[in-house]
């Protein structure tokens, strides 16, 4: 594995519960999670859920550390791994954190925050094109109606449903004739 795709997703939470708060862009209470997938779109790990009033970089150190630990448990080394992420993750702290884990962050430049071009962090456009895989993965996850809209009130149960969906996506990829 040479590169992974990284993105967050806000999910409406209809019954409230743990890690739920109002998100203005969605105009409802939501929960936010970060996802990491490989180049084929197979989900590898997810962060713990956080309240929807927080942006993707909220407690990023805690979230990325947990996700890297999950990869290491699975025997996947992060040393030399390329990570594609959208402009929402464009900050020096995130890039430095990735560097501590041996990950090369290929993050799109957030034009709203950039006062002048930062040539220390160039974007590899060809590698960045592979980021569509995480968007496709999010669409696959949306096919699971139990996680498209959160009705679970406990974060642990909702995260567990995601891991079941991750398993189903992997099984469909490994043996498509069966599904």
MDTraj code that builds the backbone (N, CA, C; nanometers):
import mdtraj as md
import numpy as np

residues = "UNK UNK UNK UNK UNK UNK UNK UNK UNK UNK UNK UNK UNK UNK UNK UNK UNK UNK UNK UNK UNK UNK UNK UNK UNK UNK UNK UNK UNK UNK UNK UNK UNK UNK UNK UNK UNK UNK UNK UNK UNK UNK UNK UNK UNK UNK UNK UNK UNK UNK UNK UNK UNK UNK UNK UNK UNK UNK UNK UNK UNK UNK UNK UNK UNK UNK UNK UNK UNK UNK UNK UNK UNK UNK UNK UNK UNK UNK UNK UNK UNK UNK UNK UNK UNK UNK UNK UNK UNK UNK UNK UNK UNK UNK UNK UNK UNK UNK UNK UNK UNK UNK UNK UNK UNK UNK UNK UNK UNK UNK UNK UNK UNK UNK UNK UNK UNK UNK UNK UNK UNK UNK UNK UNK UNK UNK UNK UNK UNK UNK UNK UNK UNK UNK UNK UNK UNK UNK UNK UNK UNK UNK UNK UNK UNK UNK UNK UNK UNK UNK UNK UNK UNK UNK UNK UNK UNK UNK UNK UNK UNK UNK UNK UNK UNK UNK UNK UNK UNK UNK UNK UNK UNK UNK UNK UNK UNK UNK UNK".split()
xyz = np.array([
    [0.0861, -0.1170, 0.0000],
    [0.0000, 0.0000, 0.0000],
    [0.0902, 0.1227, 0.0000],
    [0.0707, 0.2101, -0.0963],
    [0.1556, 0.3288, -0.1060],
    [0.0832, 0.4568, -0.0684],
    [-0.0479, 0.4588, -0.0867],
    [-0.1206, 0.5808, -0.0500],
    [-0.2569, 0.5468, 0.0076],
    [-0.3047, 0.6388, 0.0897],
    [-0.4368, 0.6253, 0.1509],
    [-0.5113, 0.7560, 0.1314],
    [-0.6420, 0.7487, 0.1449],
    [-0.7280, 0.8656, 0.1266],
    [-0.7946, 0.8960, 0.2604],
    [-0.8091, 1.0253, 0.2914],
    [-0.8539, 1.0685, 0.4235],
    [-0.9630, 1.1735, 0.4068],
    [-1.0736, 1.1576, 0.4813],
    [-1.1804, 1.2569, 0.4741],
    [-1.2722, 1.2410, 0.5953],
    [-1.3529, 1.3425, 0.6188],
    [-1.4493, 1.3410, 0.7273],
    [-1.5905, 1.3410, 0.6726],
    [-1.6850, 1.3063, 0.7597],
    [-1.8245, 1.3030, 0.7189],
    [-1.9131, 1.3411, 0.8370],
    [-2.0059, 1.4330, 0.8132],
    [-2.1053, 1.4715, 0.9134],
    [-2.2326, 1.3937, 0.8854],
    [-2.2844, 1.3265, 0.9875],
    [-2.4044, 1.2458, 0.9735],
    [-2.5148, 1.3032, 1.0613],
    [-2.6328, 1.3284, 1.0039],
    [-2.7440, 1.3765, 1.0866],
    [-2.7802, 1.2743, 1.1948],
    [-2.8030, 1.3238, 1.3158],
    [-2.8395, 1.2379, 1.4288],
    [-2.9819, 1.2733, 1.4706],
    [-3.0766, 1.1899, 1.4366],
    [-3.2182, 1.2202, 1.4567],
    [-3.2673, 1.2031, 1.6000],
    [-3.2022, 1.1146, 1.6771],
    [-3.2504, 1.0896, 1.8132],
    [-3.1571, 1.1459, 1.9198],
    [-3.0613, 1.2278, 1.8785],
    [-2.9671, 1.2824, 1.9755],
    [-2.8722, 1.1754, 2.0236],
    [-2.8216, 1.1916, 2.1446],
    [-2.7324, 1.0920, 2.2027],
    [-2.5940, 1.1480, 2.2268],
    [-2.4992, 1.0569, 2.2426],
    [-2.3608, 1.0944, 2.2693],
    [-2.2966, 1.1563, 2.1447],
    [-2.2081, 1.2504, 2.1663],
    [-2.1298, 1.3115, 2.0589],
    [-2.2178, 1.3675, 1.9473],
    [-2.3185, 1.4422, 1.9854],
    [-2.4109, 1.5035, 1.8900],
    [-2.4223, 1.6519, 1.9237],
    [-2.4175, 1.7367, 1.8205],
    [-2.4403, 1.8791, 1.8404],
    [-2.4802, 1.9415, 1.7068],
    [-2.5309, 2.0635, 1.7142],
    [-2.5834, 2.1324, 1.5961],
    [-2.4714, 2.1691, 1.4994],
    [-2.4950, 2.1420, 1.3727],
    [-2.4020, 2.1768, 1.2657],
    [-2.4760, 2.2683, 1.1695],
    [-2.4345, 2.3939, 1.1618],
    [-2.5058, 2.4951, 1.0845],
    [-2.5179, 2.4641, 0.9366],
    [-2.4137, 2.4078, 0.8772],
    [-2.4164, 2.3789, 0.7338],
    [-2.5237, 2.2760, 0.6999],
    [-2.5440, 2.1787, 0.7875],
    [-2.6466, 2.0758, 0.7659],
    [-2.7817, 2.1151, 0.8247],
    [-2.7828, 2.2192, 0.9079],
    [-2.9049, 2.2687, 0.9722],
    [-2.9740, 2.1617, 1.0571],
    [-2.8923, 2.0817, 1.1256],
    [-2.9449, 1.9811, 1.2171],
    [-2.8325, 1.9354, 1.3099],
    [-2.8675, 1.8530, 1.4059],
    [-2.7665, 1.7954, 1.4929],
    [-2.6960, 1.6830, 1.4171],
    [-2.5621, 1.6821, 1.4279],
    [-2.4835, 1.5831, 1.3545],
    [-2.3733, 1.5258, 1.4419],
    [-2.3129, 1.4208, 1.3903],
    [-2.1923, 1.3609, 1.4463],
    [-2.0898, 1.3566, 1.3344],
    [-1.9652, 1.3848, 1.3677],
    [-1.8578, 1.3866, 1.2692],
    [-1.7624, 1.2703, 1.2940],
    [-1.7192, 1.2057, 1.1852],
    [-1.6178, 1.1004, 1.1926],
    [-1.5213, 1.1184, 1.0767],
    [-1.3980, 1.0744, 1.0986],
    [-1.2957, 1.0749, 0.9944],
    [-1.2742, 0.9320, 0.9466],
    [-1.2527, 0.9168, 0.8162],
    [-1.2335, 0.7845, 0.7578],
    [-1.1036, 0.7797, 0.6799],
    [-1.0427, 0.6614, 0.6773],
    [-0.9203, 0.6371, 0.6025],
    [-0.9432, 0.5141, 0.5170],
    [-0.9174, 0.5255, 0.3859],
    [-0.9363, 0.4107, 0.2971],
    [-0.8147, 0.3951, 0.2071],
    [-0.8032, 0.2779, 0.1444],
    [-0.6924, 0.2560, 0.0521],
    [-0.7290, 0.3071, -0.0873],
    [-0.6432, 0.2813, -0.1853],
    [-0.6649, 0.3343, -0.3205],
    [-0.7858, 0.2724, -0.3894],
    [-0.8295, 0.1551, -0.3441],
    [-0.9462, 0.0904, -0.4029],
    [-1.0754, 0.1325, -0.3347],
    [-1.0638, 0.2126, -0.2306],
    [-1.1821, 0.2575, -0.1593],
    [-1.2233, 0.1676, -0.0445],
    [-1.1401, 0.0701, -0.0104],
    [-1.1725, -0.0187, 0.1011],
    [-1.1411, 0.0548, 0.2308],
    [-1.2403, 0.0728, 0.3171],
    [-1.2166, 0.1447, 0.4425],
    [-1.1195, 0.0677, 0.5316],
    [-1.0248, 0.1396, 0.5888],
    [-0.9247, 0.0791, 0.6755],
    [-0.9529, 0.1049, 0.8230],
    [-0.9910, 0.2279, 0.8550],
    [-1.0181, 0.2638, 0.9936],
    [-1.1004, 0.3919, 0.9987],
    [-1.1514, 0.4196, 1.1173],
    [-1.2292, 0.5413, 1.1389],
    [-1.1906, 0.5999, 1.2746],
    [-1.2098, 0.7286, 1.2864],
    [-1.1865, 0.7937, 1.4153],
    [-1.3050, 0.7685, 1.5066],
    [-1.2879, 0.8039, 1.6317],
    [-1.4023, 0.8011, 1.7217],
    [-1.4969, 0.9143, 1.6837],
    [-1.6270, 0.8981, 1.7006],
    [-1.7224, 1.0049, 1.6683],
    [-1.7019, 1.1266, 1.7585],
    [-1.7206, 1.2449, 1.6997],
    [-1.7185, 1.3704, 1.7759],
    [-1.8447, 1.4488, 1.7403],
    [-1.8811, 1.5407, 1.8277],
    [-2.0012, 1.6211, 1.8053],
    [-1.9896, 1.6995, 1.6751],
    [-2.1004, 1.7153, 1.6073],
    [-2.1043, 1.7764, 1.4755],
    [-2.0731, 1.9245, 1.4707],
    [-2.0682, 1.9929, 1.5845],
    [-2.0354, 2.1344, 1.5810],
    [-1.8852, 2.1572, 1.5644],
    [-1.8076, 2.0502, 1.5572],
    [-1.6621, 2.0600, 1.5406],
    [-1.6234, 2.0335, 1.3957],
    [-1.5190, 2.0995, 1.3500],
    [-1.4683, 2.0778, 1.2146],
    [-1.3785, 1.9538, 1.2118],
    [-1.3328, 1.9164, 1.0937],
    [-1.2558, 1.7930, 1.0773],
    [-1.1234, 1.7938, 1.1536],
    [-1.0647, 1.9094, 1.1763],
    [-0.9361, 1.9160, 1.2456],
    [-0.9487, 1.9177, 1.3981],
    [-1.0700, 1.9124, 1.4498],
    [-1.0906, 1.9121, 1.5942],
    [-1.0284, 1.7853, 1.6535],
    [-0.9419, 1.8029, 1.7517],
    [-0.8711, 1.6928, 1.8176],
    [-0.8077, 1.5976, 1.7160],
    [-0.7449, 1.6550, 1.6122],
    [-0.6880, 1.5728, 1.5053],
    [-0.5746, 1.4842, 1.5561],
    [-0.5004, 1.5318, 1.6550],
    [-0.3905, 1.4508, 1.7084],
    [-0.4442, 1.3212, 1.7683],
    [-0.5485, 1.3317, 1.8476],
    [-0.6108, 1.2142, 1.9096],
    [-0.6675, 1.1204, 1.8025],
    [-0.7370, 1.1779, 1.7044],
    [-0.8008, 1.0965, 1.6001],
    [-0.6977, 1.0253, 1.5131],
    [-0.5959, 1.0989, 1.4668],
    [-0.4967, 1.0380, 1.3781],
    [-0.4115, 0.9362, 1.4532],
    [-0.3811, 0.9629, 1.5793],
    [-0.3042, 0.8673, 1.6598],
    [-0.3801, 0.7357, 1.6733],
    [-0.5115, 0.7432, 1.6981],
    [-0.5937, 0.6221, 1.7077],
    [-0.5970, 0.5471, 1.5744],
    [-0.6084, 0.6225, 1.4663],
    [-0.6179, 0.5601, 1.3348],
    [-0.4854, 0.4923, 1.2966],
    [-0.3733, 0.5563, 1.3271],
    [-0.2425, 0.4965, 1.2994],
    [-0.2229, 0.3721, 1.3859],
    [-0.2665, 0.3766, 1.5113],
    [-0.2572, 0.2589, 1.5984],
    [-0.3394, 0.1439, 1.5410],
    [-0.4577, 0.1729, 1.4867],
    [-0.5398, 0.0690, 1.4220],
    [-0.4661, 0.0068, 1.3036],
    [-0.4005, 0.0909, 1.2235],
    [-0.3247, 0.0393, 1.1091],
    [-0.2102, -0.0497, 1.1549],
    [-0.1398, -0.0070, 1.2592],
    [-0.0287, -0.0868, 1.3102],
    [-0.0774, -0.2206, 1.3639],
    [-0.1940, -0.2224, 1.4299],
    [-0.2511, -0.3487, 1.4770],
    [-0.2802, -0.4438, 1.3609],
    [-0.3141, -0.3870, 1.2464],
    [-0.3431, -0.4678, 1.1281],
    [-0.2163, -0.5031, 1.0500],
    [-0.1006, -0.4583, 1.0994],
    [0.0255, -0.4885, 1.0312],
    [0.0547, -0.3980, 0.9138],
    [-0.0089, -0.2813, 0.9086],
    [0.0126, -0.1856, 0.8001],
    [0.1048, -0.0757, 0.8505],
    [0.2198, -0.0633, 0.7879],
    [0.3164, 0.0391, 0.8269],
    [0.2780, 0.1737, 0.7659],
    [0.2924, 0.2788, 0.8427],
    [0.2635, 0.4131, 0.7911],
    [0.3884, 0.4827, 0.7417],
    [0.5043, 0.4235, 0.7626],
    [0.6293, 0.4856, 0.7217],
    [0.6389, 0.4928, 0.5692],
    [0.6449, 0.6141, 0.5159],
    [0.6532, 0.6349, 0.3714],
    [0.5194, 0.6344, 0.3007],
    [0.4122, 0.6311, 0.3745],
    [0.2770, 0.6288, 0.3192],
    [0.2363, 0.7693, 0.2743],
    [0.1742, 0.7803, 0.1589],
    [0.1204, 0.9077, 0.1118],
    [-0.0266, 0.9168, 0.1523],
    [-0.0663, 1.0314, 0.2053],
    [-0.2032, 1.0523, 0.2512],
    [-0.2628, 1.1699, 0.1747],
    [-0.3687, 1.1454, 0.1002],
    [-0.4406, 1.2511, 0.0286],
    [-0.5549, 1.3012, 0.1149],
    [-0.5658, 1.4330, 0.1267],
    [-0.6746, 1.4931, 0.2037],
    [-0.7165, 1.6226, 0.1362],
    [-0.8429, 1.6626, 0.1561],
    [-0.8922, 1.7847, 0.0930],
    [-0.8460, 1.9086, 0.1701],
    [-0.8859, 2.0244, 0.1221],
    [-0.8394, 2.1516, 0.1772],
    [-0.8825, 2.1741, 0.3215],
    [-0.9799, 2.1021, 0.3697],
    [-1.0224, 2.1149, 0.5081],
    [-0.9150, 2.0728, 0.6076],
    [-0.8160, 1.9987, 0.5606],
    [-0.7070, 1.9520, 0.6469],
    [-0.5779, 2.0311, 0.6247],
    [-0.5865, 2.1422, 0.5540],
    [-0.4687, 2.2231, 0.5234],
    [-0.4296, 2.3086, 0.6442],
    [-0.3411, 2.2544, 0.7269],
    [-0.2836, 2.3317, 0.8371],
    [-0.1487, 2.2709, 0.8722],
    [-0.0615, 2.3550, 0.9228],
    [0.0745, 2.3114, 0.9554],
    [0.0747, 2.2012, 1.0612],
    [-0.0130, 2.2115, 1.1607],
    [-0.0173, 2.1116, 1.2679],
    [-0.0492, 1.9727, 1.2138],
    [-0.1428, 1.9643, 1.1179],
    [-0.1789, 1.8348, 1.0598],
    [-0.0618, 1.7776, 0.9805],
    [0.0050, 1.8615, 0.9021],
    [0.1198, 1.8147, 0.8235],
    [0.2326, 1.7664, 0.9143],
    [0.2575, 1.8396, 1.0222],
    [0.3622, 1.7992, 1.1165],
    [0.3266, 1.6683, 1.1846],
    [0.2020, 1.6529, 1.2224],
    [0.1566, 1.5295, 1.2850],
    [0.1742, 1.4112, 1.1906],
    [0.1381, 1.4293, 1.0655],
    [0.1582, 1.3225, 0.9668],
    [0.3066, 1.2876, 0.9575],
    [0.3917, 1.3905, 0.9566],
    [0.5354, 1.3678, 0.9489],
    [0.5883, 1.2868, 1.0662],
    [0.5325, 1.3063, 1.1846],
    [0.5750, 1.2295, 1.3020],
    [0.5478, 1.0799, 1.2843],
    [0.4444, 1.0462, 1.2105],
    [0.4104, 0.9062, 1.1843],
    [0.4766, 0.8535, 1.0563],
    [0.5590, 0.9350, 0.9912],
    [0.6246, 0.8930, 0.8676],
    [0.5343, 0.9013, 0.7468],
    [0.4267, 0.9761, 0.7573],
    [0.3278, 0.9895, 0.6507],
    [0.3546, 1.1184, 0.5736],
    [0.3524, 1.1106, 0.4415],
    [0.3638, 1.2289, 0.3574],
    [0.2234, 1.2820, 0.3297],
    [0.1925, 1.4005, 0.3790],
    [0.0591, 1.4582, 0.3619],
    [0.0514, 1.5305, 0.2279],
    [-0.0349, 1.4837, 0.1414],
    [-0.0622, 1.5487, 0.0132],
    [-0.1991, 1.6153, 0.0268],
    [-0.1980, 1.7367, 0.0806],
    [-0.3207, 1.8060, 0.1178],
    [-0.3427, 1.9239, 0.0240],
    [-0.4641, 1.9333, -0.0293],
    [-0.4994, 2.0457, -0.1149],
    [-0.4880, 2.1755, -0.0355],
    [-0.4515, 2.2818, -0.1026],
    [-0.4309, 2.4104, -0.0370],
    [-0.5654, 2.4799, -0.0184],
    [-0.5910, 2.5236, 0.1038],
    [-0.7133, 2.5959, 0.1355],
    [-0.6936, 2.7415, 0.0956],
    [-0.7539, 2.7799, -0.0132],
    [-0.7338, 2.9144, -0.0678],
    [-0.7902, 3.0241, 0.0220],
    [-0.8849, 2.9898, 0.1076],
    [-0.9401, 3.0909, 0.1989],
    [-0.8413, 3.1267, 0.3093],
    [-0.7543, 3.0330, 0.3454],
    [-0.6602, 3.0579, 0.4545],
    [-0.5224, 3.1017, 0.4059],
    [-0.4897, 3.0729, 0.2818],
    [-0.3555, 3.1012, 0.2310],
    [-0.3429, 3.2481, 0.1904],
    [-0.2477, 3.3165, 0.2516],
    [-0.2222, 3.4560, 0.2159],
    [-0.1286, 3.4633, 0.0958],
    [-0.0328, 3.3734, 0.0906],
    [0.0555, 3.3605, -0.0244],
    [0.0893, 3.2128, -0.0401],
    [0.1278, 3.1710, -0.1597],
    [0.1534, 3.0283, -0.1811],
    [0.2622, 2.9759, -0.0874],
    [0.2403, 2.8576, -0.0310],
    [0.3363, 2.7936, 0.0564],
    [0.4074, 2.6856, -0.0247],
    [0.5255, 2.7181, -0.0739],
    [0.5960, 2.6265, -0.1618],
    [0.6653, 2.5133, -0.0866],
    [0.6636, 2.5184, 0.0484],
    [0.7180, 2.4071, 0.1254],
    [0.6252, 2.2862, 0.1194],
    [0.4995, 2.3086, 0.0883],
    [0.4006, 2.2013, 0.0861],
    [0.3340, 2.1963, -0.0509],
    [0.4085, 2.1489, -0.1485],
    [0.3522, 2.1389, -0.2819],
    [0.2537, 2.0237, -0.2883],
    [0.1591, 2.0369, -0.3770],
    [0.0554, 1.9363, -0.3961],
    [0.0877, 1.8557, -0.5212],
    [0.0927, 1.7245, -0.5085],
    [0.1126, 1.6360, -0.6231],
    [-0.0254, 1.6120, -0.6849],
    [-0.0522, 1.6789, -0.7952],
    [-0.1848, 1.6739, -0.8584],
    [-0.2219, 1.5329, -0.9049],
    [-0.1260, 1.4582, -0.9599],
    [-0.1560, 1.3229, -1.0079],
    [-0.1939, 1.2304, -0.8924],
    [-0.1204, 1.2399, -0.7832],
    [-0.1521, 1.1595, -0.6660],
    [-0.2853, 1.2027, -0.6052],
    [-0.3117, 1.3320, -0.6069],
    [-0.4345, 1.3853, -0.5477],
    [-0.5594, 1.3373, -0.6223],
    [-0.5451, 1.3045, -0.7491],
    [-0.6593, 1.2553, -0.8273],
    [-0.7144, 1.1244, -0.7709],
    [-0.6320, 1.0493, -0.6970],
    [-0.6770, 0.9233, -0.6382],
    [-0.7722, 0.9451, -0.5210],
    [-0.7858, 1.0724, -0.4762],
    [-0.8704, 1.1021, -0.3618],
    [-1.0173, 1.0708, -0.3873],
    [-1.0552, 1.0541, -0.5129],
    [-1.1944, 1.0201, -0.5428],
    [-1.2347, 0.8912, -0.4717],
    [-1.1372, 0.8068, -0.4370],
    [-1.1676, 0.6789, -0.3731],
    [-1.2394, 0.6989, -0.2392],
    [-1.2004, 0.7992, -0.1616],
    [-1.2654, 0.8218, -0.0320],
    [-1.4072, 0.8751, -0.0516],
    [-1.4281, 0.9535, -0.1567],
    [-1.5639, 1.0019, -0.1855],
    [-1.6536, 0.8855, -0.2269],
    [-1.5976, 0.7936, -0.3038],
    [-1.6730, 0.6750, -0.3430],
    [-1.7026, 0.5885, -0.2202],
    [-1.6054, 0.5774, -0.1307],
    [-1.6259, 0.5014, -0.0078],
    [-1.7371, 0.5627, 0.0756],
    [-1.7381, 0.6950, 0.0863],
    [-1.8464, 0.7618, 0.1591],
    [-1.9815, 0.7326, 0.0944],
    [-1.9853, 0.7259, -0.0379],
    [-2.1099, 0.6915, -0.1072],
    [-2.1495, 0.5470, -0.0773],
    [-2.0517, 0.4561, -0.0726],
    [-2.0809, 0.3171, -0.0374],
    [-2.1362, 0.3096, 0.1043],
    [-2.0770, 0.3860, 0.1955],
    [-2.1258, 0.3867, 0.3336],
    [-2.2687, 0.4408, 0.3409],
    [-2.2995, 0.5386, 0.2551],
    [-2.4349, 0.5939, 0.2529],
    [-2.5388, 0.4911, 0.2086],
    [-2.4944, 0.3850, 0.1430],
    [-2.5877, 0.2795, 0.1011],
    [-2.6388, 0.1989, 0.2203],
    [-2.5682, 0.2066, 0.3323],
    [-2.6118, 0.1381, 0.4541],
    [-2.7021, 0.2338, 0.5308],
    [-2.8298, 0.2122, 0.5217],
    [-2.9281, 0.3057, 0.5777],
    [-2.9159, 0.3211, 0.7292],
    [-2.8606, 0.2203, 0.7961],
    [-2.8466, 0.2296, 0.9413],
    [-2.7395, 0.3301, 0.9826],
    [-2.6495, 0.3658, 0.8915],
    [-2.5477, 0.4651, 0.9262],
    [-2.5607, 0.5934, 0.8451],
    [-2.6455, 0.5930, 0.7419],
    [-2.6684, 0.7144, 0.6642],
    [-2.7256, 0.8245, 0.7522],
    [-2.8227, 0.7895, 0.8336],
    [-2.8791, 0.8786, 0.9346],
    [-2.8627, 0.8083, 1.0681],
    [-2.8049, 0.8795, 1.1622],
    [-2.7769, 0.8172, 1.2916],
    [-2.9016, 0.8158, 1.3795],
    [-2.9478, 0.6935, 1.4133],
    [-3.0559, 0.6753, 1.5086],
    [-3.0036, 0.6160, 1.6393],
    [-2.8809, 0.5675, 1.6385],
    [-2.8180, 0.5114, 1.7575],
    [-2.7852, 0.6251, 1.8538],
    [-2.8118, 0.6064, 1.9802],
    [-2.7832, 0.7124, 2.0773],
    [-2.6455, 0.6965, 2.1415],
    [-2.5874, 0.5775, 2.1340],
    [-2.4534, 0.5597, 2.1889],
    [-2.3507, 0.5610, 2.0755],
    [-2.2419, 0.6283, 2.0987],
    [-2.1362, 0.6389, 1.9974],
    [-2.0740, 0.5035, 1.9673],
    [-2.0590, 0.4208, 2.0702],
    [-1.9967, 0.2900, 2.0513],
    [-2.0770, 0.2041, 1.9544],
    [-2.2084, 0.2028, 1.9688],
    [-2.2915, 0.1236, 1.8783],
    [-2.2846, 0.1768, 1.7361],
    [-2.2859, 0.3093, 1.7236],
    [-2.2813, 0.3687, 1.5891],
    [-2.1479, 0.3407, 1.5217],
    [-2.0373, 0.3484, 1.5966],
    [-1.9055, 0.3157, 1.5422],
    [-1.9003, 0.1683, 1.5037],
    [-1.9599, 0.0827, 1.5850],
    [-1.9631, -0.0609, 1.5544],
    [-2.0378, -0.0889, 1.4241],
    [-2.1458, -0.0166, 1.4006],
    [-2.2183, -0.0327, 1.2738],
    [-2.1303, 0.0058, 1.1553],
    [-2.0464, 0.1050, 1.1728],
    [-1.9533, 0.1429, 1.0662],
    [-1.8552, 0.0292, 1.0373],
    [-1.8036, -0.0333, 1.1424],
    [-1.7097, -0.1426, 1.1207],
    [-1.7769, -0.2627, 1.0541],
    [-1.9024, -0.2856, 1.0814],
    [-1.9761, -0.3902, 1.0099],
    [-1.9880, -0.3528, 0.8618],
    [-2.0181, -0.2270, 0.8348],
    [-2.0266, -0.1804, 0.6954],
    [-1.8906, -0.1921, 0.6263],
    [-1.7821, -0.1600, 0.6984],
    [-1.6470, -0.1743, 0.6425],
    [-1.6233, -0.3193, 0.6005],
    [-1.6660, -0.4126, 0.6851],
    [-1.6488, -0.5551, 0.6554],
    [-1.7281, -0.5958, 0.5321],
    [-1.8494, -0.5455, 0.5211],
    [-1.9324, -0.5772, 0.4042],
    [-1.8701, -0.5228, 0.2755],
    [-1.8159, -0.4018, 0.2811],
    [-1.7510, -0.3434, 0.1633],
    [-1.6313, -0.4281, 0.1225],
    [-1.5515, -0.4723, 0.2199],
    [-1.4367, -0.5578, 0.1900],
    [-1.4814, -0.6900, 0.1290],
    [-1.5838, -0.7533, 0.1867],
    [-1.6317, -0.8803, 0.1337],
    [-1.6854, -0.8657, -0.0087],
    [-1.7537, -0.7567, -0.0363],
    [-1.8033, -0.7323, -0.1728],
    [-1.6888, -0.7156, -0.2708],
    [-1.5790, -0.6583, -0.2260],
    [-1.4635, -0.6368, -0.3123],
    [-1.3893, -0.7682, -0.3364],
    [-1.3782, -0.8516, -0.2313],
    [-1.3053, -0.9770, -0.2404],
    [-1.3824, -1.0800, -0.3218],
    [-1.5151, -1.0881, -0.3016],
    [-1.5968, -1.1886, -0.3685],
    [-1.7244, -1.1241, -0.4228],
    [-1.7139, -1.0507, -0.5350],
    [-1.8323, -0.9781, -0.5849],
    [-1.9452, -1.0695, -0.6346],
    [-1.9148, -1.1931, -0.6752],
    [-2.0191, -1.2820, -0.7242],
    [-2.1149, -1.3230, -0.6133],
    [-2.0663, -1.3274, -0.4894],
    [-2.1474, -1.3705, -0.3776],
    [-2.2545, -1.2675, -0.3406],
    [-2.2246, -1.1399, -0.3637],
    [-2.3188, -1.0345, -0.3247],
    [-2.3949, -0.9889, -0.4422],
])
top = md.Topology()
chain = top.add_chain()
for i, resn in enumerate(residues, 1):
    res = top.add_residue(resn, chain, resSeq=i)
    for name in ("N", "CA", "C"):
        top.add_atom(name, md.element.get_by_symbol(name[0]), res)
traj = md.Trajectory(xyz[None], top)
